Amino acid sequence: MANAVIWRADTILTDARTTLRDAEVITQDGVIQEVRSRTAAGHDTVRDLGNAILMPGLVNVHTHLDYTAMRGAVEDVSFFPWIRELTSRSALLTPDDWLASAVWGAAECAAGGITTIGDCTPTGNAAEAAALLGLGGVIYQELFGIDPAGQSRDIAMQELEEKLARLRRLTRGTGLHIGISPHSPYTVRNELLRATARYANRHTLPLCIHAAESLPECQLIRTGQGEIADSLRRRGINWKPSGETTVQYLDDCGLLGKRTLLVHGVQVAAADLTIAQRSGLAWAHCPRSNAKLGNGVAPLMLLGPRIGLGTDSAVSSNTLDMFEEMRFAVYMQRASRRQIEVVSANQAVGWATEGGATALGINGRTGTLRPGSSADICAVSLNSLTCQPAYDACSALVYACSARDVVVTVSGGRVIYDTSLASDAMDRFPEIDLRSWARSLEAAASRIKQWKRAE
């Protein structure tokens, strides 16, 4: 049994509601053993981080590590053209490019205090990258298939099984779990959505799907009109509108339940709240991505109680900074509803920690600093000019701090990022040589730049 490590800081946030002073967190064998008042250290290792907030590792409930290399490549384009350009540029990447992109994204997460992710991956490389960096969470294998004239349902499901088997191999012995992500209702046809739901239920796998994200998506499902519908018609794909909201449509497909994570939820109706409450589904709230792509502001009061925060990808929100996401979550809700009390800083911190763990179905294992939980910890320095003075921990985290203020990240008891190791950010990862991956990322970026928009 390894020696215990005693973690100290001037402020300890065990969850979004509980702040402690003159306390310490004891970890051993990857688990939090005790949270107590400061005592004599004895023979244990002590890490005293001083003027910092020691808090649960952040939970990025929705991201796409694979797309990190696309950061800044597709800018100032409306939602559906953005999707199409992203797809076109992606075709230029090699398998090595995809892996380098995912590793860089995983490193950004670790450096920003994120210990747990919910990642949707088309390639599976996010699982390998997350395992390399020591992240935990859920890796969802993405599934596509809108054209009935393309791949048959049976072949698509067979390929899905093969990809899931690869994910199982990549995540074995890690803190990662696997799930399935039919990408969206406009990229996966009805029969394939139903088959995916049956498969997930049979194998007790979590599901994740982008839902109610944009107006064109909702127009497609309800009326068969709009930009996405026009695109499908040009491809010879006959879409039959259901007259329903996206949530109603997915419910009819059998996709909604306690293991389901819906992403975005901008275009939801009051009737969807009843479905959300009955099914027990969870939502990933990605306010920066929603705003940047011009999709709007999610009405959180209609999404139900299970909400986590996600950065989405670096191509949609540019950084995987959960502090920015918390800040945006508060600001956007207050601005859109013109009410201060609609969201508090404490709520935002809760969504970024325990709420995210609950949304991913792994609450109790992470998201709080409580005995028995995984030793997933991040330490946020308050020594920068922008963070002083700090009167309240949650307010400082949400309104003043950024990912750059994280000084230590611990995942499952392993230190995966530590600013005390070096002054250069690329040398602060004790278990990986990030410089070699930087060269691979540059190669991927050079290919992405080669793409030319058709005249």
C-alpha positions, 0 to 999 in steps of 0.5 A: 500500500502506497504512502498517503499524500496530504493535500493542503491549500488555504481554501478547500472546496469539497463540493459546490456548497462546502468551503473549508479553511485550515483543512486537508485532503488525504489520498491513498491508492487512488482514493480520498481517505479523509477530509479533516482539519490540519494535523501533524504530517507524520511520515506522509507526503505533504503538498501544501499549495498555499494561496489556492483553492483545492477542489474536485477535478472538473468534469467536462461532460461533452467534448470531442478531443479528436477535433482539437487540431481544427481549432481556429480553422473554421471560423465565423460560419453559421451552423450547418455550413460549419458542420459541412466544412468541418467534415470536408477538412477532416477528410484530409487527416491521417490516423496519426493526425487524429491521434495527435489531435486527441492527445493535444486535447487531452493534455489541454484538459489535464492542464485545465484541471479537468480529470473526467470527460464525456467524449464523442469520438468518430475515430476512437483515438480519444480513448487512447489519448485520454488513457495516455493522459490519465483522464477518466470518464465516458468515451462514446463511439460515434455512429453516422448513417443518414442515407438508407441507400448507403450502408445497411442497418445490419452492417452499420451495427456490426461495424459499431460492435467492432469499434466498441471492441477496440474501445474496450481494449483501449480503456481496459485498466483505466478510469474510462468507460465506453458508450455509444453516440449516434451523432444526431437525428439529422445524421443518423436515420430513424431505423438506425437510431432505434437499432442503437437504442436496442443495442445500448439497452441490451448491453447496458451502455450509456448513450449520447446524442446531439439534440435540439441544437439548432433551428435547422435541425428542429425544422427538419424533424417537425416540418421537413423544411429548412437548410438541413432538409434542403441539403438532404433532398439534394442528396436524394434522401427523402426525409419524412417529418414527424411533426414533433420536437427533437426530444419527442422524436428521440423518445419515440425512437426509444433513445431516452432513459437514465443512461442517456445524455442529450447535448445542447438542448437549445431548441426545446419546448415546455412539453420536453420537460415532462419527457426529460423528467419521466425518462430521467435523461441528462443534458450537456450544457455547452453555452459557449458553443451554442453562442458562437455558432449562433444557435442561441441560449438553452432554456435551462429551466426546461432541461430538468435537474440533471445538467453538466457543463461541456466545452464541446470541441476546440473547433466550436469553442476554441478552448477546453477551458471549463472556467470560461464555460462556467462563466458563460453559463451564468452570464448567458442565462442572466442576460437572456432572462434578465434575472440575476438569481436565475443562476449562481456561481455555486450552481455553475461550479456544481454543474462543472463537478458533481453535476457533470459526474451525475450526467455521465452516470458516474456520480459517487465516483468523482465530482466531490472531495469525499471519503471513498471517491476517486482522488480526482483533484485540481488546485487553482492558484489565486496568486494571479493579478486577476484573482486577488482579492478573493472573498468567496471560492465559487465566485472567484472560480467562476468570475475571475479564474481561468484554466491558466490558474490551475497548478496541479491536476490529480486523476485517480491519485496520479499527478497528471499536470504539475506547474512545479515541474517546469516553467514551460507548459509542455514540460509539466506532464509527468507521464507524457512527452508532449513535445513529440506530440506538438510536432505531430500536431503541426503536421496535422495542421499543415494538412488542414490548411490545404483545404480549399472552399469550392468556388 
